[in-house]
Amino acid sequence: MANIINGGLMHLYQIIPWIGSLALEILLVFAALRNNIHKRFPVFFAYIAFDITRAVVLPAILYATPTTYNYFYAYWLSVPIEYTLTFLIILEVFAYIFEPTSAIQNG
């Protein structure tokens, strides 16, 4: 890790927000598991799990092979997955918001 900071790939002011967002996403996963939200919103849960995985794997690829195009390809291969999951989250939220309820059906 010292090589990343001292080698110029990442500075400390770049690592702190990255670790902070990663920690908050991990807390979100644990909260979703504890409250069974992952059953109600499985695509959102999958997106958060994917984002955590990507936030760990991409810097590891960059650190392991900084002079190759591995990071470039890994990043751009992950973008379509991210966009697909984002679109599916929108569909999931719309299905949740507009799901028929007994009050609407009886009224």
N, C-alpha and C positions, 0 to 999 in steps of 0.2 A: 504494500500500500504506500510505503514511503516513496517508492519509485514513481508511482502515479503522481503523487503530489509534487515531488521534487523534480521529476522528469518533464514536467510541463504539460502532461496530458490533462490533468484536472487540478484545480486550485482548491484550497480549503473552502472558499466562499461558494464553490460549485458543489462540493461534496455534502455540506451541511443541509441544504434544502433537499437533496436527493435522498439522504438517509432519513430526514424528517418525513418526507412524503411516503417513503417505503414503510416506515414505522406506523404511520397513520393507516395505510392500506392494510397492513397486517392486523392492526387493531380492528379495522372494519370487518375483515374476514372472521376474526374470532367472535365479534359481536353478532355477525350474521349467523354463524353456526350456533351460538348460544341461544339466540332468539328464533331460530328456525326460519329466518328470512330467506335463506338460500333455497328453501323449498318453494317459497312464493315467487321469488325472482331468480330463477336459476341462471339466466343469461347474464344478468348483472353480476352475480357471484362469479361466473366463469370469466367475465371481463376483468374483474378485480384480481382474480387468481392469475390470469394471463398477464396483466400489467405488472404484478409482483415478479412473476417469472422473467418477464422481459427486462425489468429494471435490474435484475441480478445478472442475467445471462449476457446482455449486451455489453456492460462494462467489463465483464470477465473476458469476453472475446476481444475487446479493445486492448485490455491489459496483456492478454496472452500473445496476441499477434498484432502489435501496433503498426507494423509496416506493410501489412497485407490489406486486401480488400474484404476480408472476412466480416468485419464490422459493417461495412457498407451493404453487403449482400444480406446479412442477418437483419439489419435494420429494415431494409426495403422489403424483405420477405415478411416481416412482422406487421408492416403497415396495412396490407389488405386484410389480414386477420383482425386487426384492431378496428378497421372501418366496418367490417362485416358485423363484428360484435356490437359496435355502436349502433348500427342500423337495427339489429335485432333487439337491443335494449329499448329503442324507440317503439318498436312494435310491442314489446312486452309491457311497457308503460301504458300505451294506448289501450291494449287489451285489458289491463287492470282498471284503468279509469272508466272505460266504457263497457265494462262487463255488466250484464243485466242483473239487477237486484230484485228482490221480491217486492219492494216498495214501488218500483217502476212498473213491474209486470201487473201488480194488483191495482194500480192507480189508473 
